[in-house]
Amino acid sequence: MNNRWTVILSAAAGIVVLLAGIIYWLTRPLPILTVATWSGPYGRAQANALFRAFGDARRIDVRIALYDGGLGELRQMVASNRYEWDVMDFELPDAIEACRRGYLEHIDLAALPPGADGIAAARDFVPNALGPCWVGSVVYSQVIAYSPRRYGEARPRTIGDFFDVLRFPGPRALRRDGAKFNLELALLADGVKPDSVYHILSTPQGIRRALAKLSSIRTALIWWNSSTDAVAMLNDGRAAFATALDGDIYDADQHHQGVGVIWDHQLYELDVFGVPRGTPRRERAMDFVRFATGSQPLAGVANWVPYGPARRSALAFVGKNPELGIAMAPYLPTTKDHFATAFAIDGSWWLRHGADITPMWRSWLASGK
């Protein structure tokens, strides 16, 4: 009899301990991970497709911090060893510079999961998406846009058409405040092979060649200071062609201000994830980076905003915008057709050479030649 009661009491005690453990597990404060990203639709897309999904999957309290880019906050965190952020979404040039200065943790790229189709990460991500301290998230690009009503059935289709003012007359709008994008555009249109562009631009002769190509249409050039202005110029008739960011073209289309797009030789850049060096939540942060750059999570971001997933296998999972109900693939830079001739802007090259080129660009602008 005593043995029976002993068994019953032991079983009851075990149940109490088990229930206490379950209650603690369900009510305990969750571990925290803070991700710094951008305000607006992109940050909202990440919250919907990445942050909540990771938090639910790992039972982690993912907190969102907003910043405006740059390395100021990161530099202070690393120097003081006081970390408010554990993962950061960078524009690629900032990630390159942060890595060079030793502000970011090394990332084991071999630990990244393969794509949903089984392709290894090293072959699945687009060029420039993987580096010693970063993993690519999204691709955005500068494309050539044009006003369809100007040309009827004879629609422009290539980068060369931007420079053909005889077949396609009208003003061309370019970004004024820097040589970046404009010089690459000029050399590519002048027949330079993509893998030779930066080699040629590294010489004075190469820069003069690019400026000469732009000068060949100088009388047709007008200038914009923001990409949204470029699209407005097409719609109000001030421009026949304009370079513009793909996201602004998408926004215009949603407001029934659609313009034609030439994807040929789009000039693309990336946003990437990096982990501040020394964060005490390093392993948690690395787990997030691996999760957030998987095929399906990246496709989830592209369902919300018109930025291409940085890995090719994600495209198969891109569907319709959850709020607008429109298919997103036609707007993405990384679909097979759009990306066929895409050119990767080299952020590290501009970090090394940009300061030397800026005076030459300003002098050319001022010359009017």
C-alpha positions in Angstrom: 0.0 0.0 0.0 2.8 2.4 0.9 4.6 1.6 -2.3 1.4 2.3 -4.2 1.1 5.8 -2.6 4.7 6.4 -3.2 4.3 5.7 -6.9 1.2 7.9 -7.0 2.9 10.8 -5.2 6.0 10.5 -7.4 3.9 10.6 -10.5 1.9 13.6 -9.2 5.2 15.4 -8.4 6.5 14.6 -11.9 3.3 16.0 -13.5 3.6 19.2 -11.3 7.3 19.6 -12.4 6.4 19.1 -16.0 3.5 21.6 -15.9 5.7 24.1 -14.1 8.3 23.7 -16.9 5.7 24.1 -19.6 4.3 27.2 -17.9 7.8 28.7 -17.5 8.6 27.9 -21.2 5.4 29.6 -22.3 5.7 32.6 -20.0 9.4 33.2 -19.7 10.9 36.4 -21.2 12.0 35.6 -24.7 15.6 36.1 -25.8 16.0 39.4 -27.7 17.4 40.1 -31.1 17.5 43.7 -32.5 17.7 44.3 -36.2 18.5 47.7 -37.6 16.8 48.5 -40.9 15.2 51.3 -42.9 11.9 53.0 -42.5 9.2 52.8 -45.1 7.9 50.0 -47.3 11.2 48.0 -47.3 11.4 47.8 -43.5 7.8 46.9 -43.4 8.3 44.2 -45.9 11.1 42.7 -43.8 9.0 42.9 -40.7 6.2 40.9 -42.4 8.4 38.4 -44.3 11.5 38.0 -42.0 11.4 39.4 -38.5 8.1 37.9 -37.4 8.7 34.6 -39.1 12.1 34.2 -37.4 10.7 35.2 -34.0 7.9 32.7 -34.3 10.2 29.9 -35.5 12.9 30.4 -32.8 10.7 31.9 -30.0 12.8 35.1 -30.0 11.7 38.6 -29.4 12.8 40.3 -32.6 12.9 44.0 -32.2 13.2 46.6 -35.0 15.4 49.6 -34.9 15.3 52.2 -37.7 18.4 54.1 -39.0 19.3 56.2 -42.0 22.4 54.3 -43.1 26.1 55.2 -42.6 28.5 53.8 -40.1 28.3 56.3 -37.2 26.2 54.2 -34.8 28.1 51.0 -35.7 31.4 52.6 -35.0 30.3 53.9 -31.6 28.9 50.5 -30.6 32.1 48.6 -31.5 34.3 51.2 -29.8 32.3 51.3 -26.6 31.4 47.6 -26.6 27.8 48.6 -25.9 25.4 47.0 -28.5 22.0 48.3 -29.2 21.8 46.4 -32.5 22.7 42.8 -33.3 22.1 42.7 -37.1 22.1 45.5 -39.6 20.7 45.9 -43.1 23.4 47.8 -45.1 23.7 49.3 -48.5 26.5 47.3 -49.9 29.1 50.1 -50.1 28.6 50.7 -46.4 29.0 47.0 -45.6 32.2 46.9 -47.6 33.7 49.9 -45.7 32.5 48.5 -42.3 34.2 45.2 -43.1 37.4 46.9 -44.1 37.5 48.8 -40.9 36.9 45.7 -38.8 33.4 46.7 -37.6 31.7 43.5 -38.7 31.9 39.9 -37.7 33.3 37.4 -40.2 30.5 35.3 -41.7 31.0 31.6 -42.5 29.5 31.5 -46.0 29.8 27.7 -46.1 27.2 27.6 -43.3 24.6 29.3 -45.4 21.8 26.9 -46.4 21.4 25.7 -50.0 18.6 27.1 -52.1 15.2 25.5 -52.0 16.2 23.8 -55.2 19.3 22.3 -53.6 21.8 24.6 -55.3 24.7 25.6 -53.0 24.6 29.1 -51.7 27.8 30.1 -53.4 26.2 29.4 -56.8 22.7 30.6 -55.9 23.4 34.2 -54.9 23.9 36.8 -57.5 27.4 38.3 -58.0 28.6 40.6 -55.2 25.9 39.3 -52.8 28.4 37.3 -50.7 31.4 38.8 -48.9 33.6 38.1 -45.9 31.3 40.1 -43.6 27.9 40.3 -45.4 25.2 38.2 -47.1 22.9 39.8 -49.7 19.2 40.3 -49.1 17.8 42.3 -52.0 18.8 43.7 -55.4 17.7 47.1 -56.6 18.8 48.8 -59.8 19.0 51.9 -61.9 17.3 51.2 -65.3 16.6 53.3 -68.4 12.9 54.3 -68.5 11.2 56.1 -71.4 7.9 57.7 -72.3 5.9 55.2 -74.4 3.6 57.8 -76.0 6.6 59.4 -77.8 7.5 56.5 -79.9 4.5 54.5 -80.8 5.3 51.0 -82.0 9.1 51.7 -82.4 9.9 51.2 -78.8 13.5 51.5 -77.6 14.9 48.3 -76.2 18.6 48.6 -75.6 21.1 50.7 -73.8 22.3 51.9 -77.2 18.9 53.4 -77.9 19.4 55.9 -75.0 22.2 57.4 -77.0 20.5 57.2 -80.4 19.0 60.7 -80.6 18.3 60.3 -84.4 16.0 57.3 -84.1 14.7 58.3 -80.7 14.7 62.1 -80.4 14.0 63.9 -77.1 15.6 65.0 -73.9 17.5 62.4 -71.8 17.5 62.9 -68.0 20.5 61.7 -65.9 21.4 61.9 -62.3 23.4 65.0 -61.7 25.0 64.7 -58.3 27.6 62.0 -59.1 29.6 60.2 -61.8 28.6 56.8 -60.4 26.1 55.0 -62.7 26.6 57.6 -65.4 30.2 56.6 -66.3 29.3 52.9 -66.3 26.3 53.5 -68.4 28.4 55.5 -70.9 31.1 52.8 -71.3 28.7 50.0 -71.6 26.8 51.8 -74.3 30.2 52.5 -76.0 30.8 48.8 -76.4 33.0 48.1 -73.4 32.7 44.5 -72.1 31.2 44.4 -68.6 34.3 42.8 -67.0 36.5 45.6 -68.4 34.5 48.6 -67.3 36.3 49.3 -64.0 39.7 48.5 -65.5 39.1 51.1 -68.1 37.6 53.6 -65.7 40.8 53.3 -63.6 42.7 55.2 -66.2 42.4 58.9 -67.2 41.8 57.8 -70.8 38.9 55.6 -69.7 37.2 58.5 -67.8 37.7 60.7 -70.8 36.1 58.0 -73.0 33.1 57.8 -70.7 32.7 61.6 -70.6 33.1 61.8 -74.4 30.2 59.3 -74.8 28.0 61.4 -72.6 29.1 64.5 -74.5 27.9 62.9 -77.7 24.3 63.6 -76.5 25.1 66.6 -74.4 22.6 68.9 -76.1 19.9 66.4 -75.3 20.8 66.0 -71.6 18.8 67.3 -68.7 19.4 66.5 -65.0 17.5 65.1 -62.0 18.4 65.1 -58.3 16.0 62.4 -57.2 14.7 59.3 -59.0 11.1 60.3 -58.3 11.8 63.5 -60.2 13.1 61.5 -63.1 9.8 59.6 -63.4 7.9 62.8 -63.2 9.9 64.2 -66.0 8.8 61.3 -68.2 5.2 61.8 -67.3 5.0 65.5 -67.8 6.9 65.5 -71.1 10.1 67.2 -70.0 12.1 64.0 -70.8 11.8 61.2 -73.4 14.3 59.0 -71.5 15.5 58.9 -67.9 17.6 56.7 -65.7 15.6 55.9 -62.6 15.5 53.4 -59.7 13.3 50.4 -60.4 11.4 51.0 -57.1 10.2 54.4 -58.3 9.1 53.0 -61.6 7.0 50.4 -59.6 5.5 53.2 -57.5 4.6 55.2 -60.6 2.9 52.2 -62.1 0.7 51.7 -59.0 -0.4 55.4 -59.4 -1.3 54.8 -63.1 1.7 56.7 -64.3 3.5 53.8 -66.0 6.5 54.3 -68.1 8.4 52.0 -70.5 11.4 50.1 -69.0 14.7 49.0 -70.7 16.2 46.3 -68.5 19.2 45.9 -70.9 22.4 46.5 -68.8 20.5 47.6 -65.7 23.0 48.8 -63.1 22.4 47.0 -59.9 23.4 47.3 -56.2 22.4 45.3 -53.1 21.3 45.6 -49.5 23.0 43.1 -47.3 23.0 41.8 -43.7 25.9 42.2 -41.4 26.6 41.5 -37.7 28.4 44.1 -35.6 31.7 42.8 -34.3 31.6 41.9 -30.6 27.9 41.7 -30.1 27.1 39.2 -27.2 24.3 37.8 -29.3 26.5 36.8 -32.1 25.2 33.2 -32.5 21.6 34.4 -32.5 22.4 37.1 -35.0 24.1 34.6 -37.3 21.2 32.2 -37.0 18.9 35.1 -38.2 21.2 35.9 -41.2 21.1 32.3 -42.3 17.3 32.2 -41.9 16.5 35.5 -43.5 18.6 34.9 -46.6 16.9 31.5 -47.4 15.0 31.2 -50.6 11.4 31.4 -49.2 12.0 34.3 -46.7 13.7 36.4 -49.5 10.7 35.6 -51.8 8.5 36.8 -49.0 10.2 40.3 -49.1 9.8 40.5 -52.9 6.1 39.8 -52.5 5.9 43.2 -50.7 8.4 45.4 -52.5 9.8 45.4 -56.0 13.4 44.4 -55.0 14.8 41.2 -56.4 15.8 38.4 -54.1 19.6 38.2 -53.9 19.4 34.4 -54.6 18.0 33.0 -57.7 16.2 30.0 -56.2 13.8 32.5 -54.4 12.2 33.6 -57.6 10.1 30.4 -57.9 8.3 31.4 -54.7 7.5 35.0 -55.6 3.8 35.5 -56.0 1.4 38.4 -55.6 1.6 41.4 -53.3 -0.5 40.5 -50.2 -2.3 43.9 -50.2 -2.5 44.9 -53.9 -3.0 41.4 -55.3 -0.7 42.1 -58.2 2.0 39.8 -59.5 5.4 41.1 -58.4 7.7 39.2 -60.8 7.3 41.6 -63.7 8.8 44.4 -61.5 11.8 42.5 -60.1 15.4 43.1 -61.4 16.5 39.5 -60.8 14.1 37.6 -63.0 15.9 35.6 -65.7 15.0 37.9 -68.6 15.6 41.2 -66.7 18.9 40.0 -65.3 20.4 38.6 -68.4 22.7 41.6 -69.1 22.7 43.1 -65.6 25.8 45.0 -64.5 27.0 45.0 -60.9 28.1 48.4 -59.6 31.4 47.9 -57.8 31.0 49.7 -54.5 34.6 48.9 -53.4 35.9 50.5 -56.6 34.0 53.7 -55.9 35.3 53.8 -52.3 38.8 53.8 -53.7 38.4 56.1 -56.7 35.3 58.2 -56.1 37.1 61.1 -54.4 39.4 61.5 -57.4 36.7 61.3 -60.0 34.3 63.8 -58.4 36.3 66.9 -59.4 36.5 65.6 -63.0 32.8 65.0 -63.0 32.0 68.5 -61.7 34.4 70.1 -64.1 32.7 68.3 -67.0 29.3 69.4 -65.8 30.4 73.0 -65.5 32.1 73.0 -69.0 28.8 72.3 -70.8 30.8 70.3 -73.4 
